[in-house]
Amino acid sequence: MLNLLKKRRSIRRYKQTPLKPEEMQCLVKAALLSPSSRGRQPWEFIMVTDPIVLEKLSVSKPHSAAFLKSAALGVVIVADPGISDVWVEDTSIAATLVHLTAASMDLGSCWIQIRGREHRPGEKAGDYIKNLLEIPEKYEVEAIVAVGYPDENKAPRTEKDLPYEKAHLEKFGTPWPN
Ligand SMILES: Cc1cc2nc3c(=O)[nH]c(=O)nc-3n(C[C@H](O)[C@H](O)[C@H](O)COP(=O)(O)O)c2cc1C
């Protein structure tokens, strides 16, 4: 697990190769295996592979989503806040598991934040996506995870990258002895 966590990086350049059906299936399984508060599973996952739709999703917000147009897959993660008041946590866990499962298969992936972002002034990025993908009104969009075969190399994290000053022993301020 620690090796996978060190290997996982945000990959934003992808080869123009479709994912295999079994890779897509693994990513769906990872999402559906996510734990959720009280087991309420407030999330839904929309697996988008159509390049035309991915291009439209890549302009969901003005910055830091453009690379989605070259991805093989965008996993759009939404939830019904009426089912759980902690849907943000539930969807974030699911996004993390999709991201890690992609890394475990040597696929590149990157989280694209949608909740709290605007498509353009006065229009929520989530509303733009809901309109595009025919998502019912009651849902909120948390994030999109872009996935594809990596076309960039990023070094895995090493032990020396770990910010140990953020780890405390027994009470805040007592350094973790490492
Ligand atoms: C909650 C969250 C939101 C993020 N949103 C974006 C985003 O909208 N666009 C993007 O390119 N990267 C996004 N990222 C990726 C981060 O920029 C990346 O994880 C961070 O720079 C550390 O790099 P690493 O993932 O390679 O360790 C997001 C990551 C998280 C956890």
The ligand as an SDF file (V2000), in Angstrom:
LIG
                    3D

 31 33  0  0  0  0  0  0  0  0999 V2000
   -9.3810   18.0720   -3.5890 C   0  0  0  0  0  0  0  0  0  0  0  0
   -8.4370   18.1530   -4.7610 C   0  0  0  0  0  0  0  0  0  0  0  0
   -8.7550   18.9600   -5.8280 C   0  0  0  0  0  0  0  0  0  0  0  0
   -7.9100   19.0360   -6.9390 C   0  0  0  0  0  0  0  0  0  0  0  0
   -8.3020   19.7690   -8.0230 N   0  0  0  0  0  0  0  0  0  0  0  0
   -7.5110   19.7900   -9.1220 C   0  0  0  0  0  0  0  0  0  0  0  0
   -7.9500   20.4620  -10.2970 C   0  0  0  0  0  0  0  0  0  0  0  0
   -9.0460   21.0060  -10.3740 O   0  0  0  0  0  0  0  0  0  0  0  0
   -7.1130   20.4570  -11.3660 N   0  0  0  0  0  0  0  0  0  0  0  0
   -5.8850   19.8540  -11.3380 C   0  0  0  0  0  0  0  0  0  0  0  0
   -5.1850   19.9130  -12.3510 O   0  0  0  0  0  0  0  0  0  0  0  0
   -5.4460   19.1870  -10.2370 N   0  0  0  0  0  0  0  0  0  0  0  0
   -6.2340   19.1340   -9.1410 C   0  0  0  0  0  0  0  0  0  0  0  0
   -5.8420   18.4140   -8.0400 N   0  0  0  0  0  0  0  0  0  0  0  0
   -4.5300   17.7190   -8.0250 C   0  0  0  0  0  0  0  0  0  0  0  0
   -3.5360   18.4420   -7.1230 C   0  0  0  0  0  0  0  0  0  0  0  0
   -3.1150   19.6300   -7.7720 O   0  0  0  0  0  0  0  0  0  0  0  0
   -2.3560   17.5050   -6.8260 C   0  0  0  0  0  0  0  0  0  0  0  0
   -2.8290   16.3990   -6.0760 O   0  0  0  0  0  0  0  0  0  0  0  0
   -1.2600   18.1940   -6.0200 C   0  0  0  0  0  0  0  0  0  0  0  0
   -0.6460   19.2070   -6.7880 O   0  0  0  0  0  0  0  0  0  0  0  0
   -0.1740   17.2230   -5.5570 C   0  0  0  0  0  0  0  0  0  0  0  0
    0.4130   16.5360   -6.6480 O   0  0  0  0  0  0  0  0  0  0  0  0
    0.3740   14.9290   -6.7240 P   0  0  0  0  0  0  0  0  0  0  0  0
   -1.0630   14.5050   -6.7970 O   0  0  0  0  0  0  0  0  0  0  0  0
    1.1370   14.5600   -7.9600 O   0  0  0  0  0  0  0  0  0  0  0  0
    1.0040   14.3770   -5.4620 O   0  0  0  0  0  0  0  0  0  0  0  0
   -6.6730   18.3140   -6.9370 C   0  0  0  0  0  0  0  0  0  0  0  0
   -6.3800   17.4890   -5.8620 C   0  0  0  0  0  0  0  0  0  0  0  0
   -7.2450   17.3830   -4.8000 C   0  0  0  0  0  0  0  0  0  0  0  0
   -6.9030   16.4370   -3.6600 C   0  0  0  0  0  0  0  0  0  0  0  0
  1  2  1  0
  2  3  1  0
  2 30  2  0
  3  4  2  0
  4  5  1  0
  4 28  1  0
  5  6  2  0
  6  7  1  0
  6 13  1  0
  7  8  2  0
  7  9  1  0
  9 10  1  0
 10 11  2  0
 10 12  1  0
 12 13  2  0
 13 14  1  0
 14 15  1  0
 14 28  1  0
 15 16  1  0
 16 17  1  0
 16 18  1  0
 18 19  1  0
 18 20  1  0
 20 21  1  0
 20 22  1  0
 22 23  1  0
 23 24  1  0
 24 25  2  0
 24 26  1  0
 24 27  1  0
 28 29  2  0
 29 30  1  0
 30 31  1  0
M  END
$$$$
